[in-house]
Amino acid sequence: MLGRLGESKSIDECEAMINKFDLNGDATSTDLKKLVKSRLPGGFAAQPVHGTGRRKCAIARVVLQEGTGKVIINYRDAKEYLQGNPLWLQYVKVPLVTLGYESSYDVFVKAHGGGLSGQAQAISLGVARALLKVSQNHRIPLKRQGLLTRDSRVVERKKVGHLYQCISTSDTILFLDFSSSLARDACAFSSKDEFGTEEEIARIIVNYTTGASLRKSTSISMN
């Protein structure tokens, strides 16, 4: 039976430990660590039903065992670890709900890298891959829902000089970043009115690299 292979404790004994530690928030990290070690002798890699998921920079190793639907992430209850975010909690449970196993398996996760959103999506992929080791018949419904496809989208890196568009006339030079809502805050300088000659150039440089507020610097070049 899944969940009993190589275990040192029976399912009933483990359920008693779960009830004792009350995974709704009263369990300490030390208590949950003892529980996980008792359920996973030999560590995560030694378990027969496991899967690895990735999303952005996040990596999650997932182990499934027969249980009541408890989810433990990095020795913490999933609701506490994911800060009670309903969307992130839904990511974790979607593969199980798709197959009707939401109360049939306990999920043990070791996750690192990225943020909580990326980790939640990585866990979802890891759970789906682990369910394939339970039965290959799960492939069709999981694939139909797109749960077996690794989402490779990442934020595109910033490129120097790529995001800015210059609008230039004989009287006005204006630099705007049209991808940002701060573009409306940029202002135009009239070279005639401000500096007296058209050879003098006013330049607005908008710096978003720090994610801070609009920064302006004016440089004048004389011919």
N, C-alpha and C positions, 0 to 999 in steps of 0.2 A: 504493500500500500504506500502511496505517496505520502511523505512526511514521516514514515517510520523507518525508512532505509538508513541504517547507520546511526539511529538515534539512541541516546543513552537513557532517555525518559519516554514513558508512554504518552499518548495524546491526552489522556485524562489527567496525568500529573502536570503536564504543561498547561492545560486549561486551568488547573487549580492555581498555578503560579500566576497566570494572566489575571485571574479574578482577584488574587491577593494583591497584586501590584496596581490594579485598577488603571488601565491604560487611558482613561478619560482625563488624566492630568495629575493624579496623585502619585504616580510612580516617579522615582528619581532616575537619573541617568544610570546610576550604578545598578539599580534594581533591573532596569531593562537590559543592561549589558549582560548581567548574569542570566537573564531569561534567554537572550539571543544565543549566548554561548551554550546553554543547555539544549536549545533546539537545533543548533547548527554545529555539532561536533566536527572538528577539523576545519572549520571556517567556511566561508562562502564558496570557495573554489571546489571544496570536497563534496558539495551537495549535488544530487542527481538532476534536479530540476532547477536550472538557473538560466539567466539571460542577461545580456549587456546592452544597454541603450545609450545613445549619445544624442546631444542636441547642443548646437553652438559649442561652447567650451565645457559643457557639463557631461560627466560620465557617471552612469549608475549601474551597479551590479545588483541584480535582483534574484532572490531565491523564493520559490513558492513551496509551501507545505500545507497539508490539509489542516483546516482550522475553522475559525468562525468569521473571517474577514478582517482581522486586525492588520494594521499596516504600521511597521516600525521603520523609521528612516534614521540612520546614523545613531542608533540606540535611543531614539526619541519617538514619541507618538507622532504620527503623520500630521494630525491637526495642529499640534504644537509646533512642529518643525516648519510646516508650511504656513504658519501664522494665521490659520483658520481661513485662508483664502479659498472660497468655494470653487473657483475655476481651477486652481492648482490641484485641489483634492479630487476634482472631477477627472483631470488628466490621469491621475494615478489609477483610478478605478474603472475607466472606460473599457479597457480590454476584458476585465472580469465581468462587468455588467453586460457587455456584448454577448458573452457566452452564458450568462446566467449564473456565474460563479462568485458573485460578490460576497456571499456568506459561506463559501465553501473552502476558501484558501486563506491562509495567513501570508502576508507579503513582508519579507525582510529585505531591506535596501541598504547598500553602502554607496553614498553619492559624494562626489566632490567636483569642484570646478564650476565656473559660471555662476549664475544667480539662481534663485529659487524657481523662477518660471522655467528656465532651461532645464533645471534638475527634474522638475515635475514632468516635463515632456520626455526627458530621457528615461525616467522611470516607466512611463507609459509604454515606450518601445521595448524596454527590458522585460516588462510583464508580458507583453504580447509574444516576444520571442521565447520566454520561458513556457508559455502555454503551448507552444508548438512541441515542446519536449514531453508534454503530457499526452498529446495526441496530434498526429498530423492532420486529422479531420478538422482541427480548429483553423487551419490555414485559410480555407475559403471564406468563412464569415469575417475573420480578422482582416484579410486582404481586401474584402469588399468595403470595409469601413476605413481603409487606408492606414491601419494601425501597424502594419509591418514595413512601411516605407519610412526610411530615415529622412527627416526633414533637414536638408543641407543648406537652407537659407541662413545667411549671416549678414550682419550690417556691413555695407560696402565701405571700404576704407576711404578716408578723406584724401582728396588730391589737391595739391597746391595749384591755385589759379583756375581750378576747374568749375567751381560753383559760382563764380562771379561774372556778371555781364556788364559791359561798359556802354553807356549811352552818351555819345559825345556830339556836341554842336559847337559852333564858333564861340558861343557865349557860355556854355555850361558843360561841365564834365561830371558825370554821375556814375558811381559804382554801386551796384545793388546785388544782393544775394537773393534771387527770386525763389529759392527753395525755403526761405525762412520767413516767419511772420514778422521778424524784425526789419524786413526790407522797407516797410512803410515808415519806419523811424529814420531811415537814412535821408539826408537832405542834400540838395544841390547847391553848389557854390558858383556864383556868377563871377567869372574871372575879370570882367570889365568893372563891375560895381565894387568887388571886394578888393582887388589888387591893382587896378588901374590899367593894366595892359593885358592883351590876350596871350602873351608869351608866358605870363605867370599862371601856373597850374595849381588848382586846389584839388587834392585827392583825398577821398574818404576810404579808409581801410577798415573793413569790418572783420574783427577777429572772433571766430566762434570756436577756436580750438580748445579753449578751456570751458566752454559752455557758459561763459559769464555774460555780462551785459554788453551792450554795444560800445565798442571802443572806436574813437575817431582820432586820426592824426592828420595834420595838414602839413604838406611839404611844398615848398615853393622853389621852382627852378628858374633861374634867370638866364636868358640868352644874351 
